[in-house]
Amino acid sequence: MQSPDRHRRTHPLLLLFAIVAVLAGFLHGSPARADRLEELAGKLAAGSFSQRAETAEAIAAFGDTRATPMLEALSAGELYARKDDGRPVLVERAGDGYSLTDPLSGESLGEAGRRDVEKIKVNNRVRGAVSDALTALRLFSPDRNVRMSAAAEAATSPSETMLAALRRAAEAETDPAVRERIGASLAVSSLHSGTPEQRLAAIGELSGSLSNTVRNALRDLAADPDTDAEVRQAAEAAFAGIERKRSLIELGLNLFQGVSLGSVLLLAAIGLAITFGVMGVINMAHGEMIMIGAYATFVVQELFRTFLPPELFGLYLPTALPVAFCAAAALGIAIERGVIRWLYGRPLETLLATWGVSLILQQLVRSIFGAPNKQVANPDWMTGGFEIVGGYVLTYNRLYIILFCFAVFAAVVLVLRYTPFGLHMRAVTQNRSMARTMGINSDRIDALTFGLGSGIAGIGGVALSQIGNVSPNLGQLYIVDSFMVVVFGGVGNLAGTLVGAMTLGIVNKFLEPVAGAVLGKVVVLVLIILFIQRRPRGLFALKGRAAES
């Protein structure tokens, strides 16, 4: 007879064997479970299309992710069966025959002739059942992103099989974000197949959601005459609440888009406010200064790609800013010295001369870079965006452009108000003869002022290159809007330029969904014309000698 001490010493060994057995069963699946999955797989090749669809649903309910490759092959029409035993196989050409692979284990099953296997046929019903089955199996994928995507997709195809899979996934899920998404999909599925009490509970859970899937499900439930009256009323109230939230969010997004467009218009108009508003020059080549800045950005980008390591590529945009400013400013000074200085006081002749310069610059760019558009890539730190709520995303490039626009505006205001150049420029603007008497070189100030306006347009081109393609006609897209901003805000008034740009940007974005892009611009133009009839000097009229001259 064994002693008690000897009996107690055997327990740790027995416990170790038990743990190993459990782990082996967890990692590899029990033989009975594997046999059951193989039995279900064997039914895919037999029976009618309806029976194959039911088999796919049974495999999904079984919940073994080893079936995923087999179902993917069946959905793609690439799953075969051996004629002798009906076993599903994956095939690959091997000489005159096929090399066979088990779709569940991935083991090789040798080779077979082409007449020894046949393709398992599917129709739309089978494909739909397989698609739902794959979604259900992906709920148990080891990849978190796959599970998140499958949970969102499960809400679009509610069924008893999907509902059961979602419940199992909710019990097994450990990631809080994925569990929350699964819970939302489970609630959406309950809207279609639950009892009235379950539906009311699901409506209460989903009432704050902004998902399109939830919105559509509640709308359909509220419109279904066969739905219980209490459930229908709750669905109508939840749907109305979601619509109110979405309206407020869309209002905020329209404001953001309007400020974004206003920032682009402000960048294009600041330089024009200086050359047109301060100097009185109607510069039709101002848009080409924007184009020069955009092409300077493209050149800097290509130099970084060609001569510098990839990890430094993100620095090309900060490098392009001074390059674009200097290139556009130098060209602007050359235009002022070569053409415009002979035409001061003759605005119509200045308009014609600068229009000719704009055509020359466009053709010059086409000759150098070609007519096709050039693409300027966003650096990594400007790529993507962040989601606010319910799929509404703010893009980083637009946010950076807004911040950049206000930084440029603040820098221009500081230069004009607190630097000797700004003081001299204002003196020449108000009284050229008196400024000359005080020893100010008005010709030099004219050239530098025109260069400043052109340089600002150039860095505006840097910003525009981040939200669209670069082409020889880029400047023509913004020249009319820039003049409208300057005239509406008040000629020569930078604060008016800011308010005018933001106002036109926001009004355009609110008109576009109603009237369309083209008709919206026409409406804005008509409104500005009517406004100028009442206030010829614009929103913020200049006072003093500059306004009287």
Number of C-alpha atoms within 10 A of each C-alpha: 3 6 7 8 8 9 9 9 10 10 11 10 9 10 11 11 12 12 11 11 11 13 12 12 13 10 8 10 14 13 10 9 14 15 12 14 19 16 12 16 25 17 17 28 25 15 10 12 18 14 15 26 22 18 24 28 22 17 27 28 19 18 21 19 19 15 22 23 17 23 27 18 16 24 21 10 15 17 24 24 22 18 14 8 9 18 20 28 28 23 23 13 13 12 9 8 16 19 17 24 18 16 24 21 11 14 10 13 13 10 17 17 13 12 10 13 21 16 18 20 17 22 13 11 14 22 21 16 23 26 20 24 29 25 24 33 27 27 30 23 16 10 10 16 12 15 25 20 16 25 28 19 18 26 24 16 15 19 16 15 17 24 24 15 24 27 14 16 23 21 9 12 18 10 12 9 12 23 20 15 19 27 20 22 28 24 25 28 25 24 26 18 14 17 13 17 12 16 25 21 16 22 27 14 15 24 19 14 20 20 17 12 16 25 21 13 21 27 17 17 23 22 14 12 10 9 14 14 13 13 21 24 16 19 28 19 16 23 27 16 16 21 14 12 15 18 12 11 17 13 13 12 16 18 18 19 20 22 24 24 23 27 27 25 27 33 31 34 33 31 29 33 28 25 23 23 23 21 20 19 25 23 23 24 26 30 26 29 32 34 32 33 34 33 27 26 30 22 18 19 22 15 13 18 14 10 8 11 9 10 7 11 17 17 14 20 22 11 14 22 23 18 21 32 28 21 19 31 28 19 18 26 23 15 18 21 16 10 15 25 15 11 15 13 12 13 15 11 15 22 18 14 18 21 17 13 18 21 15 14 18 21 14 13 18 15 10 8 14 13 14 11 14 17 15 23 17 18 16 11 12 17 12 13 15 11 11 10 12 12 11 15 13 16 14 17 19 22 18 15 23 21 12 17 24 15 11 17 20 11 11 19 14 12 14 15 13 10 12 11 15 18 14 17 24 19 20 23 22 18 13 16 13 12 18 14 9 10 8 17 14 18 14 12 19 21 20 19 24 29 27 24 27 36 30 29 33 37 34 33 32 31 28 23 26 23 15 14 15 25 22 24 18 24 26 18 10 19 22 14 21 26 23 22 32 30 26 27 26 26 27 27 21 24 15 23 32 22 20 26 31 23 18 25 25 19 20 23 23 18 16 14 11 10 14 14 13 9 13 19 18 13 15 17 16 12 12 19 16 12 14 16 11 10 15 15 17 23 21 20 16 17 8 8 10 15 12 8 8
